[in-house]
Amino acid sequence: MSQNGACMMEMKMKSLAILPALKSLRILLILAGLLATWHYRVPLARAIRAMSDWQAIATYIQGYGAIGPMVLFLLVLAQVFVAFIPGHALVVASGYIYGAKTTILVVAASAILGSEIAFWSARKYGRPLIYRLASPAVVERWDQLAGNRGPTFYFFTFVLPFLPSDVMCYVAGLGKIPSRRFFAANVAGRSLSTIAMTLIGVFKLRPPIGFWLLFAGTLAVLYVAWGFYNHAFDVFRSKRNLAAACEKMIMKTYKALFGLRHRIYGLENLPPGPKILTANHPNASDGIQLPLAFMEQVTIIAQESLFRLPFIGWILTHAGHIPVRSEQRGAAFEQACRVITEGRSILIFPEGKLNPDNKEFKAGSGAVRMSLATGAPIVPIGIYVAKRDTVTLRDPLKRFQCGRWQFRGQFIGRVGKAWWLTKEINQATKPVEVPQLTRRLMDRIDHLVRQTAQEEAK
């Protein structure tokens, strides 16, 4: 045997020799605990009996003086593991002694922490440990009732005083509920329950009718919010879905905040499948308002500077929108073509910059080249916003403009007929150049804008 093997064997023999001593030490500690419990059985019995009503609990905690809040924290933490004290009575008594602020902070923090420890203890060590801390019959009965229920169920077990919230921490740990969902139910349920029980103590068990109405209303609102959370947890599993939802929320909030009215004509001209949506760019809010007209999620090609903005940049990036960098325009073109071949639609403003006066700018040829490369149709869209409804924003020092934004009035869009370039070129008798096609595209967009302007002028 090698020298290393001999050393390992020697260490193993020593560890085996220590095991009987460790077992003896554990037995001695258990006996010492039993003797201490027997010696202090009378004061312990008095303390447990005292905890059966909130006034006795208040007297007990007040006896600790300045360290009472620390004792309260430890009592709540212990009560979560072994329910030797009625938890809600403990919170009511604390509210009576310390008032709302101290009690809510101490009890909520302790209850949430204890619930998380109980949850993870059950998840890691399973039933052998839980049956030592709680009645096996109670655990099994509530485990069958819980089944595969979601966080809404556990939220109400924490809030409603007649349910065994402490046992439910173990039940959740034994079940399949994701830890993040349990944490959310734990924080929301324990916080609301602590606030309610504390205020009952503050009002000395006689809260006004408004308290109960507020409590019931809060439960109703949170019930609806939990329904949204359950749905959102599945929908927003990826950053892309979350970013798209945030983007849609910002768009709808912008529209509602300023009371903007949308009128979109010609939606029947939108062909099924991927397409290249092209529009003029009269104000900076076009990219916020125009996508609301479409049922599908469209990918927007935008200036790279927008992707550097805090939060907005995160949304644009993870929602899959495409930045245009002056030195890497080819990369944006390739990414856009890839998006189209994957079955999604593109929104592009060929003018590349704001054009509030609908002047004749030199448009980029990206939309035409994308259509020729992928075979997707181009859909021209004319946007019309009355100039009186837009405002030019400037920085406070008036060093630069932040573009024209619409904060009132109507946003009018007119969708033209789809333009299949590949079919037209295949049928053409003469070669057609890309600049010529780009000019024809802008003429179509300009015609739609002028048509709307004439109708609004009548």
N, C-alpha and C positions, 0 to 999 in steps of 0.2 A: 504493500500500500504506500502511496506517495505521502510526502510530508503534509500537503494540504488536506488530503483525505483523513489523515490521522488527527489533524487539528479539528476538522469538522466533526469527526466522531467524538472527540473529547468534549467539544462544546455541547453536542447533543446529549451526552450522558449527564453533563452538569445541569442542563435545562430539565431533564427528566427527574433529576434528584430534587430540584426546586419545587416541582409540581405538588408533591404532598404538603410541603410547607405553605404554599399558596392556598390550597384547599382548606388547611387548618386555620389559616388567617381569616379566610372568608367566613368559616363557621363561627369563629370567635367574634367577628364583627356583627354577624346576625344575632348571636346570643346577647352581645352588648346592647344592640338596638332593642331587642325584646325586653331586656332588663330595664333599660331606660324608659321604655314605654310603660312597663308595669309600675315603675317607681313614680312616674308622673301621670299615672292613669286618672287620678282625680282631677287635677287642673286641666288635663286634655279633654276629659269628658265634659267638664264645665264649659270649656271654650267651644267645643263642637255644638253643645246644646244652645250656647249663647248665639251661635251663628244662625239659628233657625228663624230669627226675626231681625228686621233691620235696625231696630232701636238697640237691641243687645249688641249687634255688630258695631254700631256707632260708638257705644260705650267702650267696647273692647279696643277699637282702633285709637280712640282718644287717649287711652291709657299710655300710649307710646309717645305722646307729646310731639316733639319736633321731627322725630323720625317716622311719624305716622304715614306720610306718603310713601316712604320706602317700604314699610311693612305692607301697605295696601298693594303696591306693585307686586311684591312677592306672594301675597295671598291670592291675588288674581291669577298670577302665573301658575301657582300650585293648584288652584281650583280648576284650571283647564285640564290638568292631567288626572287628578283624583277629585271628583266632585263631592268633597266633604263639606262644602259650604254652598248654600243656594246662591248661585252667581248673581242673579238679578237683585236679590236682597242686599248683597255686598255692595253693588253699585249704587243702589238707592241710599244706603247708609252713608256712603262716601260723599254723595251729592249733598246730603244733609249736613255733613261736617265741613267739607272743604269748599263747597260751592261748585259752580259749573266748570270753570276754566281748569282748575287743578285736577278735578276728578276725570274730566273727559280726556285730558292729555295723558294722565297716568294710567287709567284703566284701559283706554283704547290701545295704547302702545303695548301694555302688558298682555291684554287679551289676544291681540293680533299676533304678537310674538309667540305666545303659548300655543295658539292654534296651529301656527306654522311648524313649531317643534313637534307637536302631537301628530300632525299630518305626515311629516317626513319620518317620524319614528315608526308609524304604522306601515308606511311604504317600504321602509328598509328592513324592519325586523318582523313584520307580519303579526299573525294572530298569537303566537306564543308570548310575546310581550304585552299585547293589548289585553289578553285575558287576565293578566296579573293586575292591570290598572283599572279595568272596568268589568262589569258583569258580562260573561260570555253570552248569556241569554239575551240581554239588552242589545249587545253589539250585533248578534246574528239577526235579531228581529228588525233592527233599523237598517242593517245591510241589505236585507231582502226588500225592504220598502224603498230604499234609495235606488237599488238596481243600477242602471246606467244613466241616471238623471244628471242634468247639467248644473251649472252654477246657480241658476234661479232657485232650485230646490235648496241648496246649501245656504244661499243668501237668506231665505225665509226661516231656516232653522236657527240662524244666528239672531234674527230680529225678533221672532215671536217667542215670548217668555215661557210658553208651556211646552216647548220642544227641547229635547236634550242636546243643546248645541255643543257641549263638550264631547259627548260620545260621537257626534257626527264628524268631528275632526278625525277620529280614528277610522270611522266608516269611510270617509273620503279617501284616506290614505290607503285603505284596503281595496278601494274601487279603482276605476279606470279614468277618473276625471283628470284632465291635464293640470299640472301644477300651477300654470299661469291662470287658468280659470278659477281654480280654488282660491288662489291668492286674491284675485279680484273680488270674489264673493266674500272672502274673509274680511278684507279691508272695508268694503261697503257695508256688509251686514253688521260687523262688530262696531263700526263707527256709529251707525244709526241707532243700534241698540243701546250703546253707551250713552249717547246724547239723550235718548228718550228716558232711560232709567235714572240718569243723573238729574234731569229736570223734575222728575217725579219726586226725588229726594229734596231738591231745592224748594219745591212747593209743599213739602211735608205731606205727601200722599194726597194732596188736593189740588191737582193742576186744573186750570180753567178749561172750559169746553173748547176754546180756541186751540189749546195744545193738542187735544185728541183729533181735531179736524186737520191740523197741520201734519200730525203724524200719519193719519190715514192718507192724506193727499200726497205726502212724500213717498209712501209705500206704492201708491198707484203710479206715480211718475217713474220711480225706480223700476217697477215691474215692466213698464214699457221700454225703459232704457236697457234693461237686461235682455229683452227680446231682440232689440237692435244689436246688442253686444254679441249674443249667440250667433246671429246671422253674420255679423261683421267678422267674427273670428274665422269663419270659414271662407268668406269672400275675400278678406284682406290678408290671406295667408302669404301672398307674395308682395314684394315691394311694388311691383308694377300695378297690381290691383289697388293697393293702398294709395299710390300716387295718382292713379286715374280717378279714384273716388274723391281725393282732396281737390284735384283739378276741377271736377264737376261741381263740387261744393262751392269753390271760389267763384266759378262762372255764375252759378245760380244766385249766390249771395250778392255779387256785383249787380246783377240785373234787378234783384228785389230791393237792394239798398237805395238805388237811385230811381226806382220806379220806371225803368225802361220798358218800352213796349216793342215787341218784335212782330214784324210782318214779313213772312217769307213766301214768295210766289214761285211756282214752277217746281215744287218738290217732286211732282210726278215725272219730271225729266231726268231724275237720278236713276241711272241704270243699276241693276244688281251687280254684285261683285266689286273687286277693287277698281278704283277710279282716281283720277288726278283732279282735285278740286282747285280751280284757279280763280282768284278774285282781285279786285282793286283794293287799295289800302288807304282809305280816307282818314282813319284815326287809329290811335294806339290800342283801342279796346276791341278792334276787329277780331283778333285772335281769341279773345275771351267770349265774344258774343256769337260769332258765326257757328262754332262747333255745336252750340245748343240746338241748332236747327236740324241736326242729323241724328238719327237713331243710333248709328254706329259710332264707335270710337275712331276718330281720325288722327293720323300722325301729322303734326305740324312741322314745317321747315321754317326755322326762325334764326335770328341773328345770334351769334355765339355769346354776345355780351349778356343776353338774358339768362343764360345758363350759369353765369357767375353770381347772380343775385342770391342772397340768403333765402332759404326755404323754397322760393320760386324755382331756383336752379335745381334743387333736389327733385321737385315735382316734375319739371320738364325732362330731366335726365331719366328718372325711373319710370315715367309714363311712356317712354320710348320715342319722344320727339327728337328731331334731328337738328343739331347746331350747324350753322354755316360759318366756316372759318375762311377768311380771305385767302390764306395761304394753302388751304386744303379743300378747295371746292370739289375736287374729284372724289374725295372720300364721302362727302355729303351726298353726291349724286349716286354713288354705288350703294350707300346705305338706303337711300330712298327707293332705288330699284329693287333691292332685296325685300324691303317692306311690302312693295306692291306684289312681288312674286309670292309672298307668304299669304296674300289674300286680304291685305289691309289697304285702306284708302289714304291718300296724301292730300294735305291742304298746303298750298303754296301761294305766296303773293309775288307774281313775276316782277313787279316794279322794284322789289327789294327794299323799299323805304316808304315812309308816309307820303301820301299825295292828297292832302285835303282839298285842293282846288281842282283835282282831276286834270292836271296838266299832262302834256304829252311827254312822258319819260321814256328813255330807252329801257325796255324790259329785258330781263334775262331769258335765256333760251332753255333753262333747265326743264320746265314743264314739257315743252315740245320734245326735247331729247329723251326724257323719261318715257313719254308715250311711244316714241319710235322704238325704244329699246325693249319695252315690256309688252307693247300691244294694248295697254290699258287706255280707255277713252279719257279725253279731257272734258271736264264739265266747267264751262265759264259761269261765273257768278258776279253780278253787279251789285255792289253795296252802296246804298244811298243814306246819308245822314245829313240833315240840315245843318248848315254851318253855325247857326245860332244855338244849336244844341251841343256844341263842342267847346272846350276850353283848352287853351294852351297853358300847360303847367311849366313852371320854372323853379329852379332851386332858390332857396332863400336869398342868396347873394346875387341872383340874376346873372350867373356866369354862363349857364347853358339852359337849353330847353329840354323838357322831359316829354315832348310830343303833345299832340292834341288828343284829348280824351272826351268821350261822351258821358255826360252826367245827367241827361234829361232827354225827353222826347222819344222819337221812334227810331228804331234800327230796322231798315228795310233792305231785304235781300231779294234778288230776282235770279232764279236759276235758269240758265239757258239749256238748249238741247245738247246732248252729249255729242262730242266730236271724235270720230274714230279716224285718227290720222293714218294708220296703217292701211285701212281700206281705201281711203282717198288717194294715197300715194300709189297703191297698186293699180288703181284705175286711171291714174294720170297719164297723159300722153307725153308730157314734158317733165323733165326733172324739176323737183321743187326743193328749194334751199330752206335750211332751218330758220334763218332770219326772216324770210318771207312768211313762213308759217307762224312765227312768233308775232309778227305784225298783225296777221289775220286774227290770231287769238285775242290780242289786245283790242282790236276793232270790235270783236264780238262782246267783250266785257264792257267796252265804252258804250256800245249800243244799248246794252241792258241798263247801264247807269242813266243814260239820257232818257230812256223810255220811262223810267221811274220818276226822274226829275220833272218831266213834262206832265205826268199824271198828278204829281203833288202840287204843281203850279196852278192847276185848274181850280 
